Amino acid sequence: MGESEQTELLREILKWIRFSGIRQVRTVLMDILNTEQKRLIYNLSDGERGSIDIGKYAGVSHSTVTRYWDSWKRLGIVEPVPVRGGLRYRKLFELEDFGFSIPTIRTEEGQSEST
């Protein structure tokens, strides 16, 4: 079997694995991200923003954000991103791909802002 045939076979396997796991991922996300606040925090978890910034956007303390990150890491729905001074976390799934609406964040001026 040539390298391109192996690559095609791996792509086909990956396609079916993704398809078969979608329902389970959606169920886990629905169970865990059961409030707008949790969905907002998860959606903002891009590996770039820190827990303090995300907490401000979501109206919670940074320790609440880090507790969620720790829990979500154990469940396998975020991955750690090393940064100077510690870790941040990046979501592994886009909520829109699973039919979730994304809550908007409120700015200081009270206006809505897309995430």
N, C-alpha and C positions, 0 to 999 in steps of 0.2 A: 504494500500500500504506500503510495507516494505521499509526500508532505502535504500537498494541496488536497488530496483525498482525506487525509487525517483531519485537516483543518475543517473541511466541509462536514465531516462526520461529527466533529466536536461542536460545530455551529448548530447542527441539527439536534444533537443531544441537549445543548443549552436551551434551544427554543422550547423543547418539550418540558424540560425541568422548570423553566420560567412559567410556562402555561400551567403546569400542574400545581405550582406553589402559590399562584395568585390568590386563590380562595383562602388559603391558610393565612397568608400575609394580611389580607384584608380583614379577616376575623380578628387576628391579633391586634392590628391597628385600631379597629373599632372598640375592642375591649379596653385597651390601654389608653388610647387618646380619646377618652370619653367626655371631655369638656372642651369648650372653645379655647380656654386658656392653655391646656396641654397641647392641643393641635397647633396653636400659635407658637408655643415654645419649641415644639418639634420642628415646625416649618422654618423657624428662624435659626435652627441649629445647623449651620452651614460650614462649621469649622473655622470661619472667619470671625464671627462675633463671639465675644466672651459672655460668661454667665451674668456679669453685671449689666451689660447692655441689653441682653435678652430679658433679664428680669425687669428692667425699666420699661421695655416695650410691653411686657405682659402684665405689669403691675404686681410683681412678686419679688421676693428677695433673691439675691444671687444663690443663696444656699438652697432655696427651693428648686432652682434650675439645676444645680449640681446634683441634688437628690434624684430628680427625674433622670438626668443623664446617667447616673449610676444604675438606676433601675433599668433603663432602656438598654444600657450596655449589656447587662446580664441577659436580657431578652433577645439581643442581637439585632436591634433595629437602628442603632447608631454605631459609629466607629470612632475610636479616639484619634485625635489629631494633635501631635506634640507641638507645643508652642513654648516660647521662652517663658519660663515661670510655671509650667504645668501642662495641662491637657485641656483641649476643647473637644467638642464632639460634633460629628457630621451625620446628618440623617442618611439612611441608606435607601429610603424610598420617597418618592414624590407623592404627596397626598392626593394631588389632582389625578394621578394615574389610577387611584383606587376609588374615585368618586367622592372624595371629601371636599367640602368647601373650606377655603382658607380664611380664617378670621382676619380682619384688618386691624392694624395697630393704630393706636391713638398717639398723635404728636402732642407736644406741649401746648400747642394752640387749640387743641381739641378737634383737629381735622383728621379724617381718616387717611391712612396711607397704605398702599399695597405692600405686601411682603415680598 
